[in-house]
Amino acid sequence: MKGIIRQVGQDADATRENIEKTLAGGEFFWLDLDLHDPGPDDDVEGLLTGTFHFHPLAVASAVKFGLRPRIDDFDDFTQVITFGMAGDGKEVAEIHCFITEKFVITLHEGRCPALLAVVLQRVRDHRNTQIPPQVGLLYLILDSLIDSFFPVLSELDDDIDNLESAILKNPTEEQLGTLFDMKRRVLAIRKVVAPQRDMIESLNGGMVSIPGLTDTDSVYFRSVYEHTIRITDMVDSYRDLISGAMDTHLSMVSNRLNVIMKQLALVATFFLPLGFLTGFFGQNFAWLTGHLQTSLPYFLFLGIGSELVAVILLLMMFRRRGWLGSGPTA
């Protein structure tokens, strides 16, 4: 079974024998289990039900991932489902927690640096605090997971700014794909942060509780709630920025298409009278054959001259309407 038993001053592999031995010792411990790619002998449900005597419904939801953040209090333990950012910074990591007065159990799939590295370091730094260990550990887990969103959102903010500048210079199809990918990431974060905010609010409001939590200790979770509010506001603002960047991209593409169509329309309009005049004077009527096709002055004055006059009149009209410059469009 992949996992670690963490106690004050010592760690041990999460074998069934070590878990039962640590549980019988009576000292507070933190059991962290990684359920990614379990082996044939890993019976997590049997461990949670048989060894720790958790409720079967809580165990059934603990080994099933893809749930919403929530907190459920039972008779002698509390179950928490929370989220943070995974190691790659692109996907969210789902963490399931069991909190009792004697131990805390966390379950997750794959590596989660916000839980394994940051929490462990903060546990060592806050070892001498007066807060109950299970309350302090849950606070550090929630706070570290919530804070793991800030670097990702900060990087996303820079990416949005750079992409907006690139769109204004030269919009491309690749930029539109990048915008859709950013929007999916923001929506994935908001999908877990919004209910996580409500979960922490229910804990602060006293609708649910965790073993050993007092009114004095609840101030820690109010701090976590404030961080969650900040992340929710940031996600909403970034979602609006991405939508605005998408609108800007589509507007730039549409404007560029309009300019191309305008240029093509001007070229076609110039050749319309020229085509008419050359077709008219190219007819084999008797008068045209007798005068224009045999007399150079007639040809220059009526043939070439009429075409030049037509081009000059068109240029004057286009310039007056602003179609050849930055003047009015109509």
C-alpha positions in Angstrom: 0.0 0.0 0.0 1.5 3.3 -1.1 1.5 5.8 1.7 3.3 7.3 4.7 2.5 7.3 8.4 3.7 10.6 9.8 4.3 11.1 13.5 6.2 13.6 15.6 9.9 13.0 14.7 9.4 9.8 12.7 7.8 8.5 9.5 7.0 4.9 8.4 5.7 3.1 5.3 2.0 2.6 5.3 2.0 -1.1 5.5 -1.0 -2.8 7.2 1.3 -3.9 10.1 2.7 -0.4 10.7 -0.7 1.2 10.5 -2.2 -1.2 13.1 0.9 -0.8 15.3 0.7 3.0 15.2 -3.0 3.0 15.8 -2.5 0.8 18.9 0.2 3.2 20.2 -2.3 5.9 21.0 -0.2 8.8 19.7 -1.6 11.2 17.2 -0.5 10.5 13.6 -1.2 11.5 10.0 -1.7 8.7 7.5 -1.3 9.8 3.9 -2.4 7.2 1.2 -1.8 7.5 -2.5 -4.5 5.5 -4.3 -3.0 6.0 -7.8 -2.4 2.6 -9.4 -3.2 0.4 -6.4 -1.7 -3.1 -6.1 -3.6 -6.3 -6.0 -3.1 -6.6 -2.2 -4.2 -3.0 -1.5 -7.5 -3.2 0.3 -8.2 0.4 1.2 -11.9 -0.1 1.9 -11.1 -3.0 4.2 -8.5 -0.9 6.0 -10.9 2.1 6.5 -13.8 -0.1 7.5 -12.2 -2.9 9.4 -9.2 -1.1 11.1 -10.5 2.4 11.6 -14.2 1.5 11.8 -15.4 4.3 9.6 -19.0 4.4 8.3 -19.4 2.3 5.1 -21.1 5.3 3.3 -18.1 7.5 4.1 -15.7 4.8 3.0 -17.6 4.3 -0.3 -17.3 8.0 -1.2 -13.7 8.2 0.0 -12.4 5.7 -2.5 -14.4 7.2 -5.3 -12.9 10.3 -7.0 -14.6 13.0 -9.1 -16.9 14.3 -6.3 -17.7 17.8 -5.2 -16.1 19.5 -2.3 -18.1 18.8 0.9 -17.8 18.2 4.6 -19.8 15.6 6.5 -19.6 15.1 10.3 -20.3 11.7 11.8 -20.4 10.6 15.4 -16.7 10.3 16.0 -15.1 11.6 12.8 -15.5 14.2 10.1 -15.0 13.6 6.4 -13.8 16.4 4.1 -13.4 16.4 0.4 -11.2 19.3 -0.8 -9.2 20.3 -3.9 -5.9 21.9 -4.8 -3.7 22.1 -7.8 -1.8 19.1 -9.0 1.9 19.0 -9.7 1.7 20.0 -13.3 -0.3 23.2 -12.5 -2.9 22.3 -15.2 -5.2 19.8 -13.4 -6.8 19.9 -10.0 -6.0 17.3 -7.3 -8.8 15.9 -5.2 -8.0 15.1 -1.6 -10.3 13.1 0.8 -9.7 13.5 4.5 -10.9 11.7 7.7 -10.4 13.7 10.8 -10.6 12.3 14.4 -9.1 13.3 17.7 -6.4 10.6 17.4 -5.4 10.7 13.8 -6.0 12.3 10.3 -6.2 10.2 7.1 -5.7 11.8 3.7 -6.4 9.9 0.4 -5.5 11.2 -3.1 -4.5 10.0 -6.5 -1.0 10.7 -7.7 1.6 13.3 -6.5 0.3 16.5 -4.9 3.1 18.8 -3.8 0.8 21.2 -2.1 -0.2 18.4 0.3 3.0 16.4 0.6 5.7 19.0 0.7 4.1 22.3 1.8 1.9 20.8 4.5 4.7 18.7 5.9 7.0 21.8 6.1 4.3 23.8 7.7 3.5 21.1 10.2 7.1 21.1 11.3 7.0 24.9 11.6 3.8 24.9 13.7 4.6 22.0 15.9 4.5 23.9 19.2 1.1 25.7 18.7 -1.7 25.2 21.3 -4.3 24.3 18.6 -5.4 20.6 18.7 -3.3 18.6 16.2 -6.2 17.4 14.1 -7.6 20.9 13.8 -4.2 22.4 13.0 -3.4 19.7 10.5 -6.8 20.1 8.7 -6.2 23.9 8.6 -2.8 23.5 7.1 -4.1 21.0 4.5 -7.0 23.3 3.5 -4.8 26.4 3.5 -2.0 24.9 1.5 -4.4 23.4 -1.1 -6.2 26.8 -1.4 -2.9 28.7 -1.7 -1.8 26.3 -4.5 -4.3 28.1 -6.8 -2.6 31.5 -6.4 0.6 30.7 -8.4 -1.4 29.1 -11.2 -3.8 32.1 -11.4 -0.9 34.5 -11.3 0.7 32.8 -14.3 -2.6 32.7 -16.0 -3.0 36.4 -15.6 0.4 37.0 -17.3 -0.6 34.7 -20.1 -3.8 36.5 -20.7 -2.0 39.9 -20.8 0.6 38.6 -23.3 -2.0 36.9 -25.4 -4.1 40.1 -25.6 -1.1 42.0 -26.8 -0.4 39.4 -29.4 -4.0 39.4 -30.6 -4.0 43.2 -31.1 -0.8 42.8 -33.3 -1.7 39.7 -35.3 -4.7 37.4 -34.5 -4.1 33.8 -35.4 -6.1 30.5 -35.1 -3.5 29.2 -32.6 -4.4 32.1 -30.2 -8.1 31.1 -30.3 -7.2 27.6 -29.3 -5.1 28.9 -26.5 -8.0 31.0 -25.3 -10.3 28.0 -25.2 -7.7 26.0 -23.3 -7.4 28.9 -20.7 -11.2 29.1 -20.4 -11.4 25.3 -19.7 -8.7 25.7 -17.0 -10.5 28.6 -15.4 -13.9 26.8 -15.4 -12.3 23.7 -14.0 -10.9 25.7 -11.1 -14.1 27.6 -10.5 -16.0 24.3 -10.5 -14.2 23.2 -7.4 -13.4 26.5 -5.7 -17.0 27.8 -5.5 -18.4 24.7 -3.6 -15.2 24.6 -1.6 -16.0 28.2 -0.5 -19.5 27.1 0.6 -18.0 24.1 2.4 -15.7 26.3 4.5 -18.5 28.7 5.1 -20.6 25.9 6.6 -17.7 25.1 8.9 -17.3 28.6 10.0 -21.1 29.0 10.5 -21.2 26.0 12.8 -23.5 23.9 10.5 -20.8 21.2 10.7 -17.9 20.7 13.0 -14.7 18.7 13.4 -13.5 16.9 16.5 -11.8 19.2 18.9 -12.7 22.5 17.2 -13.4 25.4 19.5 -14.6 28.9 18.8 -11.1 30.2 19.3 -9.6 27.8 16.8 -12.3 28.6 14.1 -10.4 31.9 13.3 -8.0 29.8 11.3 -10.7 28.6 9.0 -12.1 32.1 8.6 -8.7 33.0 7.1 -9.0 30.0 4.7 -12.5 31.3 3.8 -11.1 34.7 2.9 -8.5 33.1 0.7 -11.2 31.1 -1.0 -13.2 34.3 -1.6 -10.1 35.9 -3.2 -9.6 33.0 -5.5 -13.3 33.0 -6.5 -13.1 36.7 -7.4 -9.9 36.2 -9.4 -11.4 33.2 -11.3 -14.5 35.3 -12.2 -12.4 38.2 -13.3 -10.1 36.0 -15.4 -13.1 34.4 -17.0 -14.4 37.8 -18.0 -10.9 38.7 -19.3 -10.7 35.6 -21.4 -14.2 36.2 -22.8 -13.2 39.8 -23.6 -10.0 38.5 -25.3 -12.0 36.1 -27.4 -14.4 38.9 -28.4 -11.3 41.0 -29.3 -9.9 38.2 -31.4 -13.1 37.7 -33.3 -13.4 41.4 -33.8 -9.9 41.7 -35.1 -10.4 38.8 -37.5 -13.7 40.3 -38.7 -12.2 43.8 -39.2 -9.3 42.3 -41.2 -11.8 40.4 -43.3 -13.7 43.6 -43.9 -10.6 45.4 -45.0 -9.8 42.7 -47.5 -13.3 42.7 -48.8 -13.2 46.5 -49.1 -10.0 46.3 -51.1 -11.4 43.7 -53.4 -14.6 45.7 -53.8 -12.5 48.8 -54.7 -10.5 46.9 -57.3 -13.7 45.5 -58.8 -15.3 48.9 -58.8 -12.4 50.5 -60.7 -12.5 47.9 -63.4 -16.3 48.1 -63.8 -16.4 51.3 -65.9 -13.2 50.4 -67.6 -14.7 47.1 -68.7 -17.8 48.9 -69.9 -15.9 51.5 -71.9 -13.6 49.1 -73.6 -16.5 46.9 -74.4 -18.5 49.8 -75.8 -15.7 51.1 -78.0 -14.8 47.6 -79.1 -18.1 47.1 -80.9 -18.0 46.9 -84.7 -20.6 49.7 -85.4 -20.1 51.7 -88.7 -19.5 55.1 -87.0 -17.1 53.6 -84.4 -15.3 51.7 -87.2 -15.1 54.8 -89.4 -13.9 57.3 -86.8 -12.4 55.9 -83.7 -10.5 52.9 -85.2 -9.0 55.0 -88.0 -8.4 58.3 -86.2 -5.8 58.6 -83.4 -7.2 61.8 -81.9 -10.6 60.3 -81.6 -9.1 57.2 -80.0 -7.1 59.1 -77.5 -9.9 61.6 -76.6 -12.9 59.2 -76.4 -11.2 55.9 -75.8 -8.3 56.5 -73.4 -9.6 59.9 -72.2 -13.0 58.5 -71.0 -11.3 55.8 -69.1 -9.0 58.3 -67.3 -12.0 60.5 -66.5 -13.9 57.5 -65.1 -10.9 56.5 -62.9 -10.5 60.1 -61.6 -14.2 60.5 -60.8 -14.1 57.2 -58.9 -11.0 58.3 -56.9 -12.7 61.6 -56.0 -15.8 59.9 -54.9 -13.9 57.2 -52.8 -11.8 59.9 -51.2 -14.8 62.1 -50.3 -16.5 59.2 -48.7 -13.4 58.2 -46.7 -13.0 54.8 -48.3 -9.4 55.4 -49.3 -8.3 56.9 -45.9 -9.3 57.3 -42.3 -12.3 59.5 -42.9 -16.0 58.7 -42.5 -17.1 55.3 -43.5 -20.3 56.4 -45.2 
